[in-house]
Amino acid sequence: MDRELVVELLVKHWQFAGLDEDIAHEIYHDDAVLEFPQSGERFVGRDTFLAWRKKYPARLEFRVRTLTGNGDLWVGENLISYDGGPWNLSVNILQFRGDKVAHERIYVTQPFEAAEWRADQAERFDPLEGLAPEQWKS
């Protein structure tokens, strides 16, 4: 998979996630597996996770931080907000088979304050800095 195609597929996925799940789920193989290791949930088959995503009880908003990968393995670092609430950090580990996702693992966590005792060794950056959907293509 070349970077340009992966970016195009994932940007489209996150642009439509929470808005039009049929379009958002075009990136998955029919037999794709989706896992949430933090909750111990595994969903086998695109139709399985498409069904619950269509009735998801919160409004979702995404910001892309970075997309990194090569070949069939890609990692998306994102921000996600539920119902306009605080931003959470998320990591999506995506394994492609051809031009569709065969396996995805999603981790979601909240940011936390850096420890003062190590401040003199650290360079600071804004963990909530991300691109709004209208900036994703650029």
ROKOL-128760 format. One record per residue (C-alpha): residue number from 1; y, x, z negated; residue in three letters. Coordinates in nm, 4 decimals, decimal comma, m for minus. Example, Ala and Ser with C-alpha at 12.3 -4.5 7.8 and 13.67 -1.06 7.14 Angstrom:
2
<pos:1&c2:m0,4500&c1:1,2300&c3:m0,7800&code:ALA>
<pos:2&c2:m0,1060&c1:1,3670&c3:m0,7140&code:SER>
***
This chain:
138
<pos:1&c2:0,0000&c1:0,0000&c3:0,0000&code:MET>
<pos:2&c2:0,3379&c1:0,1385&c3:0,0868&code:ASP>
<pos:3&c2:0,6279&c1:0,0995&c3:m0,1520&code:ARG>
<pos:4&c2:0,8335&c1:m0,1224&c3:0,0777&code:GLU>
<pos:5&c2:0,5565&c1:m0,3825&c3:0,1064&code:LEU>
<pos:6&c2:0,4799&c1:m0,3764&c3:m0,2671&code:VAL>
<pos:7&c2:0,8472&c1:m0,4229&c3:m0,3548&code:VAL>
<pos:8&c2:0,8744&c1:m0,7111&c3:m0,1078&code:GLU>
<pos:9&c2:0,5652&c1:m0,8858&c3:m0,2502&code:LEU>
<pos:10&c2:0,6560&c1:m0,8382&c3:m0,6174&code:LEU>
<pos:11&c2:1,0222&c1:m0,9304&c3:m0,5739&code:VAL>
<pos:12&c2:0,9193&c1:m1,2545&c3:m0,4049&code:LYS>
<pos:13&c2:0,6678&c1:m1,3199&c3:m0,6854&code:HIS>
<pos:14&c2:0,9243&c1:m1,2775&c3:m0,9652&code:TRP>
<pos:15&c2:1,1965&c1:m1,4636&c3:m0,7753&code:GLN>
<pos:16&c2:0,9764&c1:m1,7741&c3:m0,7567&code:PHE>
<pos:17&c2:0,7915&c1:m1,7414&c3:m1,0906&code:ALA>
<pos:18&c2:0,8869&c1:m2,0409&c3:m1,3008&code:GLY>
<pos:19&c2:1,0513&c1:m2,2123&c3:m1,0023&code:LEU>
<pos:20&c2:0,7817&c1:m2,2577&c3:m0,7386&code:ASP>
<pos:21&c2:0,4460&c1:m2,1338&c3:m0,8620&code:GLU>
<pos:22&c2:0,2685&c1:m2,2002&c3:m0,5313&code:ASP>
<pos:23&c2:0,4951&c1:m1,9459&c3:m0,3620&code:ILE>
<pos:24&c2:0,4855&c1:m1,7082&c3:m0,6622&code:ALA>
<pos:25&c2:0,1045&c1:m1,7070&c3:m0,6540&code:HIS>
<pos:26&c2:0,0734&c1:m1,6144&c3:m0,2864&code:GLU>
<pos:27&c2:0,0400&c1:m1,2508&c3:m0,3986&code:ILE>
<pos:28&c2:m0,2986&c1:m1,3103&c3:m0,5678&code:TYR>
<pos:29&c2:m0,6491&c1:m1,3091&c3:m0,4232&code:HIS>
<pos:30&c2:m0,8432&c1:m1,6308&c3:m0,4892&code:ASP>
<pos:31&c2:m1,0738&c1:m1,4338&c3:m0,7226&code:ASP>
<pos:32&c2:m0,7907&c1:m1,2463&c3:m0,8991&code:ALA>
<pos:33&c2:m0,8092&c1:m1,1776&c3:m1,2715&code:VAL>
<pos:34&c2:m0,5066&c1:m1,2051&c3:m1,5027&code:LEU>
<pos:35&c2:m0,5208&c1:m1,0607&c3:m1,8548&code:GLU>
<pos:36&c2:m0,2934&c1:m1,0691&c3:m2,1576&code:PHE>
<pos:37&c2:m0,4399&c1:m0,7915&c3:m2,3784&code:PRO>
<pos:38&c2:m0,2044&c1:m0,8775&c3:m2,6677&code:GLN>
<pos:39&c2:m0,3559&c1:m1,2255&c3:m2,7021&code:SER>
<pos:40&c2:m0,7054&c1:m1,1408&c3:m2,5772&code:GLY>
<pos:41&c2:m0,6862&c1:m1,3906&c3:m2,2884&code:GLU>
<pos:42&c2:m0,8469&c1:m1,3429&c3:m1,9482&code:ARG>
<pos:43&c2:m0,8086&c1:m1,5905&c3:m1,6628&code:PHE>
<pos:44&c2:m1,0524&c1:m1,5581&c3:m1,3745&code:VAL>
<pos:45&c2:m0,9480&c1:m1,7030&c3:m1,0403&code:GLY>
<pos:46&c2:m0,5957&c1:m1,7670&c3:m0,9138&code:ARG>
<pos:47&c2:m0,6345&c1:m2,1433&c3:m0,9452&code:ASP>
<pos:48&c2:m0,7113&c1:m2,1021&c3:m1,3165&code:THR>
<pos:49&c2:m0,3830&c1:m1,9319&c3:m1,4045&code:PHE>
<pos:50&c2:m0,1836&c1:m2,1198&c3:m1,1414&code:LEU>
<pos:51&c2:m0,2754&c1:m2,4456&c3:m1,3181&code:ALA>
<pos:52&c2:m0,1300&c1:m2,3461&c3:m1,6553&code:TRP>
<pos:53&c2:0,1691&c1:m2,1688&c3:m1,5028&code:ARG>
<pos:54&c2:0,2644&c1:m2,4920&c3:m1,3248&code:LYS>
<pos:55&c2:0,2918&c1:m2,6647&c3:m1,6620&code:LYS>
<pos:56&c2:0,4469&c1:m2,3731&c3:m1,8523&code:TYR>
<pos:57&c2:0,6697&c1:m2,5250&c3:m2,1237&code:PRO>
<pos:58&c2:0,9604&c1:m2,2778&c3:m2,0993&code:ALA>
<pos:59&c2:1,2171&c1:m2,1839&c3:m1,8357&code:ARG>
<pos:60&c2:1,1587&c1:m1,8224&c3:m1,7302&code:LEU>
<pos:61&c2:1,4116&c1:m1,5656&c3:m1,6161&code:GLU>
<pos:62&c2:1,3215&c1:m1,2168&c3:m1,4943&code:PHE>
<pos:63&c2:1,4988&c1:m0,8859&c3:m1,4424&code:ARG>
<pos:64&c2:1,3255&c1:m0,5908&c3:m1,2767&code:VAL>
<pos:65&c2:1,3667&c1:m0,2524&c3:m1,4461&code:ARG>
<pos:66&c2:1,1368&c1:m0,0293&c3:m1,2373&code:THR>
<pos:67&c2:0,8448&c1:m0,0433&c3:m0,9976&code:LEU>
<pos:68&c2:0,6212&c1:0,2627&c3:m0,9974&code:THR>
<pos:69&c2:0,2920&c1:0,3269&c3:m0,8299&code:GLY>
<pos:70&c2:0,0892&c1:0,4568&c3:m0,5423&code:ASN>
<pos:71&c2:m0,1921&c1:0,3203&c3:m0,3316&code:GLY>
<pos:72&c2:m0,3541&c1:0,0196&c3:m0,4958&code:ASP>
<pos:73&c2:m0,2148&c1:0,0675&c3:m0,8505&code:LEU>
<pos:74&c2:0,1421&c1:m0,0375&c3:m0,9365&code:TRP>
<pos:75&c2:0,3353&c1:m0,0893&c3:m1,2598&code:VAL>
<pos:76&c2:0,6318&c1:m0,3216&c3:m1,2950&code:GLY>
<pos:77&c2:0,8588&c1:m0,2788&c3:m1,5948&code:GLU>
<pos:78&c2:1,0579&c1:m0,5972&c3:m1,6376&code:ASN>
<pos:79&c2:1,2660&c1:m0,8054&c3:m1,8707&code:LEU>
<pos:80&c2:1,1719&c1:m1,1678&c3:m1,9349&code:ILE>
<pos:81&c2:1,3657&c1:m1,4406&c3:m2,1122&code:SER>
<pos:82&c2:1,2187&c1:m1,7722&c3:m2,2229&code:TYR>
<pos:83&c2:1,4539&c1:m2,0744&c3:m2,2201&code:ASP>
<pos:84&c2:1,7605&c1:m1,8482&c3:m2,2116&code:GLY>
<pos:85&c2:1,6519&c1:m1,6690&c3:m2,5300&code:GLY>
<pos:86&c2:1,6613&c1:m1,2964&c3:m2,6017&code:PRO>
<pos:87&c2:1,5256&c1:m1,0519&c3:m2,3470&code:TRP>
<pos:88&c2:1,1745&c1:m0,9191&c3:m2,3990&code:ASN>
<pos:89&c2:1,0308&c1:m0,6094&c3:m2,2376&code:LEU>
<pos:90&c2:0,7266&c1:m0,6599&c3:m2,0167&code:SER>
<pos:91&c2:0,4874&c1:m0,4343&c3:m1,8343&code:VAL>
<pos:92&c2:0,2752&c1:m0,5615&c3:m1,5476&code:ASN>
<pos:93&c2:m0,0120&c1:m0,3394&c3:m1,4354&code:ILE>
<pos:94&c2:m0,1201&c1:m0,4575&c3:m1,0925&code:LEU>
<pos:95&c2:m0,4266&c1:m0,3521&c3:m0,8957&code:GLN>
<pos:96&c2:m0,4114&c1:m0,4462&c3:m0,5298&code:PHE>
<pos:97&c2:m0,6996&c1:m0,5047&c3:m0,2915&code:ARG>
<pos:98&c2:m0,5436&c1:m0,4901&c3:0,0496&code:GLY>
<pos:99&c2:m0,2082&c1:m0,6666&c3:0,0409&code:ASP>
<pos:100&c2:m0,2860&c1:m0,8980&c3:m0,2527&code:LYS>
<pos:101&c2:m0,3255&c1:m0,8547&c3:m0,6273&code:VAL>
<pos:102&c2:m0,6857&c1:m0,8461&c3:m0,7487&code:ALA>
<pos:103&c2:m0,6207&c1:m0,7726&c3:m1,1184&code:HIS>
<pos:104&c2:m0,3099&c1:m0,7898&c3:m1,3357&code:GLU>
<pos:105&c2:m0,2515&c1:m0,7072&c3:m1,7009&code:ARG>
<pos:106&c2:0,0707&c1:m0,8244&c3:m1,8644&code:ILE>
<pos:107&c2:0,2146&c1:m0,6884&c3:m2,1898&code:TYR>
<pos:108&c2:0,5249&c1:m0,8490&c3:m2,3462&code:VAL>
<pos:109&c2:0,7112&c1:m0,7097&c3:m2,6465&code:THR>
<pos:110&c2:1,0512&c1:m0,7216&c3:m2,8098&code:GLN>
<pos:111&c2:1,2835&c1:m0,4199&c3:m2,8158&code:PRO>
<pos:112&c2:1,3597&c1:m0,2553&c3:m3,1498&code:PHE>
<pos:113&c2:1,6276&c1:m0,0270&c3:m3,2908&code:GLU>
<pos:114&c2:1,5740&c1:0,3469&c3:m3,2526&code:ALA>
<pos:115&c2:1,5026&c1:0,5430&c3:m3,5691&code:ALA>
<pos:116&c2:1,8044&c1:0,7380&c3:m3,6964&code:GLU>
<pos:117&c2:1,5890&c1:1,0251&c3:m3,8252&code:TRP>
<pos:118&c2:1,5089&c1:1,1330&c3:m3,4672&code:ARG>
<pos:119&c2:1,8484&c1:1,0574&c3:m3,3102&code:ALA>
<pos:120&c2:1,9394&c1:1,4247&c3:m3,2626&code:ASP>
<pos:121&c2:1,6332&c1:1,4782&c3:m3,0393&code:GLN>
<pos:122&c2:1,6664&c1:1,1621&c3:m2,8288&code:ALA>
<pos:123&c2:1,8742&c1:1,0679&c3:m2,5308&code:GLU>
<pos:124&c2:1,9699&c1:0,7002&c3:m2,5494&code:ARG>
<pos:125&c2:1,9473&c1:0,4451&c3:m2,2688&code:PHE>
<pos:126&c2:1,9807&c1:0,0693&c3:m2,2558&code:ASP>
<pos:127&c2:1,6281&c1:m0,0811&c3:m2,2600&code:PRO>
<pos:128&c2:1,7739&c1:m0,4149&c3:m2,1503&code:LEU>
<pos:129&c2:1,9292&c1:m0,2731&c3:m1,8365&code:GLU>
<pos:130&c2:1,7705&c1:m0,4366&c3:m1,5360&code:GLY>
<pos:131&c2:1,8534&c1:m0,5790&c3:m1,1996&code:LEU>
<pos:132&c2:1,9367&c1:m0,9449&c3:m1,1566&code:ALA>
<pos:133&c2:1,7332&c1:m1,1199&c3:m0,8849&code:PRO>
<pos:134&c2:2,0183&c1:m1,1008&c3:m0,6347&code:GLU>
<pos:135&c2:2,0146&c1:m0,7179&c3:m0,6732&code:GLN>
<pos:136&c2:1,6368&c1:m0,6700&c3:m0,6364&code:TRP>
<pos:137&c2:1,6405&c1:m0,6019&c3:m0,2639&code:LYS>
<pos:138&c2:1,9032&c1:m0,3295&c3:m0,2968&code:SER>
***
